[in-house]
């Protein structure tokens, strides 16, 4: 039975989101530093370990969403990790079942969207992840590497929340 209390579509309970809305240019640039560094780090890791660069593009969208609102349920560690890993596995399974093409991609996208809704793990960049894995070229299996990249991106949630805390503390003094 589906829950009426959709936590991935709401701000995290108790989150003080007023500070995030008041940031000036300096605060915005400071807050954008961690996501940018994380994405560049993930890209460097991918470059060393894989040739499937596009499989990781959706993590850049995840990083930007985390920067935009780190205290929203869509960007919680549970939602981010669950949706991204689920989407990667679904994309990989449809690729294995149908080969690289529109049938695999369409199936992966639909299944990912339905399961994100049913499981209350709404993280929109995961749809791109399922498509990337379903449409990938070559025979490399990057699920483990993608899992590592998702874990690094999940750390970004904590970094962004810490950055907001620091900015709030700095503004009070």
C-alpha positions in Angstrom: 0.0 0.0 0.0 1.3 3.4 -0.9 2.1 5.9 1.8 0.2 9.2 1.8 3.2 10.7 3.6 5.6 11.0 0.6 8.8 12.0 2.4 11.0 12.3 -0.7 8.7 15.1 -2.0 9.0 17.3 1.1 11.6 19.2 2.9 13.3 17.2 5.7 11.4 17.6 8.9 12.8 20.3 11.1 14.9 21.8 8.3 15.5 25.5 8.5 15.4 26.5 4.9 15.1 30.3 5.4 18.9 30.7 5.4 19.3 29.0 2.0 16.8 31.5 0.5 18.7 34.5 2.0 22.2 33.7 0.6 23.9 36.4 -1.4 26.3 35.8 -4.3 29.3 35.0 -2.0 27.2 32.5 -0.1 25.9 30.9 -3.3 29.4 30.5 -4.7 30.6 29.1 -1.4 27.8 26.6 -1.3 28.4 25.6 -5.0 32.1 24.8 -4.3 31.5 21.4 -2.7 29.2 20.0 -5.5 31.6 21.2 -8.2 34.6 19.6 -6.5 32.7 16.4 -5.9 31.6 16.1 -9.6 35.1 16.9 -10.8 36.5 14.3 -8.5 34.0 11.7 -9.7 34.9 12.6 -13.3 38.6 12.1 -12.5 37.9 8.7 -10.9 35.8 7.7 -13.9 38.5 8.8 -16.3 41.1 6.6 -14.6 38.9 3.5 -14.2 36.4 3.5 -17.1 35.6 4.7 -20.6 31.9 5.0 -20.0 31.8 8.7 -19.0 28.2 9.3 -19.8 27.0 6.7 -17.3 28.0 9.2 -14.6 26.5 12.4 -16.1 23.3 12.1 -14.0 25.4 12.5 -10.8 26.2 16.0 -11.9 22.5 16.7 -11.9 22.3 15.1 -8.4 25.1 17.3 -7.2 23.3 20.4 -8.5 20.0 19.5 -6.8 21.9 18.9 -3.5 23.5 22.3 -3.9 20.1 23.9 -4.7 18.3 22.4 -1.7 20.3 20.0 0.6 17.5 19.9 3.1 14.8 18.5 0.7 13.7 14.9 0.8 14.6 14.4 -2.9 18.2 15.0 -1.9 18.4 13.0 1.3 21.1 10.3 1.4 18.4 7.5 1.5 16.6 8.9 -1.6 19.7 9.7 -3.6 21.4 6.3 -3.0 18.3 4.2 -3.3 17.0 5.8 -6.5 20.4 6.1 -8.3 21.5 2.5 -7.5 18.0 1.1 -8.3 18.1 3.0 -11.7 21.6 1.8 -12.5 20.6 -1.9 -11.9 17.3 -1.5 -13.8 19.2 0.1 -16.8 21.8 -2.6 -16.7 19.2 -5.4 -16.5 17.2 -4.0 -19.4 20.5 -3.6 -21.4 21.3 -7.3 -20.7 17.7 -8.3 -21.6 17.1 -6.2 -24.7 20.5 -4.9 -25.8 21.4 -1.3 -26.2 18.4 0.5 -27.8 15.1 2.2 -27.4 13.2 -0.8 -26.0 15.8 -1.2 -23.2 15.8 2.6 -22.6 12.0 2.9 -22.6 11.6 -0.1 -20.3 14.3 1.2 -17.9 12.8 4.7 -17.8 9.2 3.5 -17.1 10.2 1.0 -14.5 12.5 3.5 -12.8 9.8 6.1 -12.6 7.1 3.6 -11.4 9.4 2.2 -8.7 10.6 5.7 -7.5 6.9 6.6 -7.0 5.9 3.3 -5.3 9.0 3.2 -3.1 8.9 7.0 -2.3 12.4 7.6 -3.5 11.9 10.4 -6.0 15.2 11.6 -7.3 14.8 12.8 -10.9 18.4 12.4 -12.1 17.9 8.7 -11.5 15.8 8.5 -14.7 18.8 9.7 -16.7 20.9 7.0 -14.9 18.5 4.2 -16.0 18.7 5.6 -19.6 22.5 5.8 -19.5 22.9 2.2 -18.4 20.3 0.9 -20.9 21.8 2.8 -23.8 25.5 2.3 -22.9 28.0 1.2 -25.5 30.6 -1.5 -25.0 30.9 -4.4 -22.7 32.2 -2.8 -19.5 30.3 -3.4 -16.4 30.4 -0.3 -14.3 27.8 -1.0 -11.6 30.5 -1.2 -8.9 32.2 2.0 -10.0 28.8 3.8 -10.3 28.0 2.6 -6.7 31.3 4.2 -5.5 30.5 7.4 -7.4 27.0 7.5 -5.8 28.5 7.0 -2.3 30.8 9.9 -3.0 27.9 12.0 -4.1 25.9 11.0 -1.0 28.7 12.5 1.1 28.0 15.7 -0.7 24.6 15.9 1.2 26.5 16.1 4.5 29.0 18.6 3.1 26.3 20.9 1.9 24.4 20.7 5.2 27.6 21.4 7.0 28.3 24.4 4.7 24.8 25.8 5.4 25.5 25.4 9.1 28.8 27.2 8.8 27.3 30.0 6.7 24.5 30.4 9.3 27.1 30.6 12.1 29.2 33.1 10.2 26.1 35.3 9.5 25.2 35.3 13.2 28.6 36.6 14.3 
